[in-house]
Amino acid sequence: MANVTMSVDETLLKRARKLAVDQDTTVSELFRDHLASLVERDDTRREFLADELDSLFEASTASSGGARVNRDALYDR
């Protein structure tokens, strides 16, 4: 497991230590759990958005009619 060094407000750290004692755990464990939850929520959000985008693509009736546009034409002003 990797070590992380960070700066934390003293009051916040004291409160976190008290919370850790109350929950019979450590500040490190609280931090790991929070990071894991944060990442999991982000993964879920990204998966949801990707599914929504897929649904929009499938429902779309838009078509290029087979036309191809090159990069220079896109940026031609």
C-alpha positions in Angstrom: 0.0 0.0 0.0 1.3 3.5 -0.9 1.8 6.2 1.7 0.4 9.6 1.3 1.6 12.8 3.0 -0.7 15.7 3.2 -1.4 18.9 5.2 -4.6 19.0 7.3 -6.0 21.6 9.5 -5.3 20.7 13.1 -8.9 21.1 14.2 -10.1 18.9 11.4 -7.5 16.3 12.3 -8.5 16.3 15.9 -12.1 15.8 15.0 -11.2 13.0 12.6 -9.2 11.2 15.3 -12.2 11.4 17.6 -14.5 10.1 14.9 -12.0 7.3 14.2 -11.9 6.3 17.9 -15.7 6.4 18.1 -15.9 4.1 15.1 -13.1 1.8 16.4 -10.9 2.5 13.3 -8.1 4.8 12.3 -7.9 8.1 10.4 -6.1 6.3 7.6 -9.0 3.8 7.3 -11.5 6.6 7.3 -9.5 8.3 4.5 -9.2 5.1 2.5 -12.9 4.4 2.8 -13.8 7.9 1.7 -11.5 7.8 -1.3 -12.9 4.4 -2.3 -16.4 5.7 -2.0 -15.5 8.8 -4.0 -13.9 6.8 -6.8 -16.8 4.3 -6.9 -19.4 7.1 -7.2 -17.4 8.6 -10.0 -17.1 5.3 -11.8 -20.9 4.8 -11.4 -21.5 8.3 -12.8 -19.3 7.8 -15.8 -20.9 4.5 -16.5 -24.4 6.1 -16.3 -23.3 8.9 -18.6 -21.8 6.5 -21.1 -25.0 4.5 -21.2 -27.1 7.6 -21.7 -24.8 8.7 -24.5 -25.2 5.3 -26.1 -29.0 5.5 -25.8 -28.9 9.0 -27.5 -26.8 7.7 -30.4 -29.1 4.7 -30.9 -32.2 6.9 -30.8 -30.7 9.5 -33.1 -32.0 9.8 -36.7 -29.1 12.1 -37.7 -27.1 11.1 -40.7 -24.2 12.5 -42.6 -25.7 10.9 -45.8 -22.3 9.3 -46.3 -20.6 12.6 -46.7 -17.0 12.8 -45.5 -15.4 16.1 -44.3 -11.7 16.4 -44.0 -10.0 18.3 -41.2 -9.0 21.3 -43.4 -12.6 21.8 -44.4 -13.8 21.7 -40.8 -11.4 24.5 -39.9 -11.8 26.5 -43.1 -12.9 30.0 -42.2 
